[in-house]
Amino acid sequence: EMLRSLVGSEMCIRDRMGETGDIEEKRQYMAIIEENNDLLLQLISDILDLSKIEAGTFDFVEKELDVNMLCEDIVRFMKMKAKPGVEVLFDRHLPECRIVSDRNRLNQVIANFVNNAIKFTTAGSIRVGYNKVDETHLRFYVADTGLGIEPEMQAQIFDRFIKLNTFVHGTGLGLSISKSIIEQLGGTIGVDSEPGKGSCFWFVLPIV
């Protein structure tokens, strides 16, 4: 249904572009097409990940990684995507931390958390951080000062096709995929949130 909607929307916009001679209006239509294309690519990527999860062929490549470098790279990139007036920060962390895990999959989960925070945070900050729970576990988190999540939604936020706002672009699959990734890495995932005060998405990961 989402795919059909995106394709139909793009065809309609392209028809309108051909009918208008206004440069500014054409620029706006191009921006919508670009946004739809990004969402289409994300939808295809998410569906491929889901099919791999269900088939049991979701690959993990575990090797030593620098946790601080991983978080710094995500923060550096996400600063360019945040809305004006929203600061993306590397929050609490250890002076040095190396673990054995799948860097790409961890990047996928943390980046998904930050992308969601960007969508719903119009002022304040988005903080990426981690801390040591004990000798064998790390807790990663992304905390924002955004809209927050109603208690009844928090229980189902990691289900498939669940979206907090139907007017905000997204596939509704990212958090479900993130949950599968963390659980297959032996961890747990969750969210703490208060409406109007922001949210904190987190996962606890067993480490080597």
Residue pairs with C-beta under 8 A, 6 or more apart in sequence:
2 43
2 171
3 40
3 43
6 36
6 39
6 40
6 43
9 32
9 36
10 33
10 36
10 37
13 29
13 32
13 33
13 36
14 29
14 33
16 29
17 26
17 29
17 30
20 26
20 29
35 169
38 169
39 169
39 170
39 171
42 170
42 171
43 171
43 173
46 171
46 173
46 174
46 177
47 173
49 58
49 173
49 177
50 160
50 173
50 176
50 177
52 58
52 59
53 177
53 180
58 180
58 181
58 184
60 102
60 105
60 184
60 185
61 102
61 104
62 100
62 101
62 102
63 100
63 103
64 98
64 99
64 100
65 98
65 99
65 100
65 101
65 103
65 106
66 97
66 98
67 93
67 94
67 97
67 98
67 99
67 130
67 138
68 93
68 94
68 96
68 97
70 103
70 106
70 107
70 110
71 90
71 93
71 110
71 128
71 129
71 130
72 90
73 107
74 107
74 110
74 111
74 114
74 128
75 88
75 89
75 90
75 128
77 111
78 88
78 111
78 114
78 115
78 118
78 126
78 128
79 88
81 115
81 118
82 88
82 118
82 121
82 126
83 118
83 121
83 122
85 122
85 123
85 124
86 118
86 121
86 122
86 123
86 124
86 125
86 126
87 124
87 125
87 126
88 114
88 125
88 126
88 128
89 125
89 126
89 127
89 128
90 127
90 128
90 129
91 127
91 128
91 129
91 141
91 143
92 129
92 130
92 131
93 129
93 130
93 131
94 130
94 131
94 132
97 130
97 138
99 138
99 205
99 207
99 208
100 207
100 208
101 185
101 205
101 207
101 208
102 185
105 181
105 185
106 140
106 205
108 177
108 178
108 181
109 178
109 181
109 182
109 189
109 203
110 128
110 140
110 142
112 174
112 175
112 177
112 178
113 142
113 178
113 201
114 126
114 128
114 142
115 174
116 170
116 174
116 175
116 201
117 126
117 142
117 144
117 146
117 199
117 201
118 126
119 165
119 168
119 169
119 170
120 144
120 146
120 147
120 164
120 165
120 168
120 199
121 144
121 145
121 146
121 147
121 198
122 146
123 145
124 144
124 145
124 146
124 198
125 144
125 145
126 142
126 143
126 144
126 145
127 141
127 142
127 143
127 144
128 141
128 142
129 140
129 141
129 143
130 138
130 139
130 140
130 141
131 138
131 139
132 138
132 139
133 139
133 204
136 206
136 207
137 204
137 205
137 206
137 207
138 204
138 205
138 207
139 202
139 203
139 204
139 205
140 202
140 203
140 204
140 205
141 200
141 201
141 202
142 200
142 201
142 202
143 198
143 199
143 200
144 198
144 199
144 200
145 197
145 198
146 198
146 199
147 164
147 195
147 196
147 198
148 193
148 194
148 195
148 196
148 197
148 198
148 199
149 157
149 164
149 191
149 193
149 195
149 199
150 195
153 162
153 164
154 191
154 193
156 162
157 164
157 175
157 191
158 175
158 176
158 178
158 179
158 189
159 176
160 172
160 173
160 176
161 171
161 172
161 173
161 176
162 172
162 175
162 176
163 170
163 172
178 189
178 203
179 189
182 188
182 189
182 203
182 205
183 189
185 205
185 206
186 205
186 206
187 203
187 204
187 205
187 206
188 203
188 204
189 201
189 202
189 203
189 204
190 201
190 202
190 203
191 199
191 200
191 201
191 202
192 199
192 200
192 202
193 199
193 200
